[in-house]
Amino acid sequence: MLEGAVNMYELEIGSCPTTQQGLDALLVAPTELSDKSKWKGPYLDHLQLPVDPWNNPYQYKAVSATAFRIWSYGPDCAPGTKDDISTEL
């Protein structure tokens, strides 16, 4: 769901949300957008960011203007451990 929303944002804006904008850019237009008319959100149906199965927020990082990574710290809720769950697009 988050991947699809970021992809739709990228299609309309021309780039993924920055790391600083994060996933919040899917719900509210970032103030620094040069052309706010391109933002057609919100891009999530529930108007709030989902949490992972352990009730923690998903992490987001823009790898480039068109690539991003979304991940969860997994069941131990600790960053950088082997149970982290990640998708890099």
N, C-alpha and C positions, 0 to 999 in steps of 0.2 A: 504494500500500500504506500509506504513512504517512498520507495524507489519510483513508483509511477507518478507520484505527486511531484517529486523533484524533476523527473523527466518532463512533465507538462510545464512546470515553471521554466525550465531551460528552453523548451520549445518556444514559449511566448516571450521570454525576456532576452534570450540569446546567450545566456550563461547560467550555470548553477548558482544557487545562493552561495555567497562567500562563507568561509568558516565562521567569521564574526556574525554574519546574519543568521547562520544556522537554520534549523528547521522551522524556526518562528517565521521565516520569510514565506512559508507556505500558508500561513494564516493571516498575516498582516503585511501589507506592502512595505518593504524597507524604505526608510526615509531618504536614503542616498541614491535611489534609482534615478537615472538621468531622464527617463521617459516613463513616468508613472502610469501612463495610459496603456502600456503593454501588460501591466500586472492585471490578470483576469481572475485572481483568487477570490476567496480562499480555495486552496487546492486539496483540502481534506474535507470530507463530508461531515465529520463530527465536530468541526470547529475547535478542536483541541488536539494536541499531540498525543499519540498513543504512548503507552509505556510498555516495556518489555515484559515477558512472563514473570519476572521477579519484582515487578512493580517499580522499576527504575526507568529514567528517561533514556531513550536511544541517544547515542553519540553520533555526531556528524562532522565530517571534515571535507572541504573542497580540495581535491587533489590538483585540479586544474579548472579552467573555465568550463570544461565539458565533462569532467570526471569527478566523482565523489565517492566517499566511503561512509557507510552507515553501519554502526555496530552496537552490540550490547556487551556489557562486561560479564554476562553469563551468571550462572547460579551462585558463584562466590562473590559477585559484585565488586571484584577487584580488577583494576586495569592491568593489562599486559600479562594475563595468565593464560594457560592453555585452554581454559573453557570459554574464552571470549568467542563470541559469534559475530562474524563480520562478512559483509559483502562489499566488494570494491568494484565499481562500475566505471 
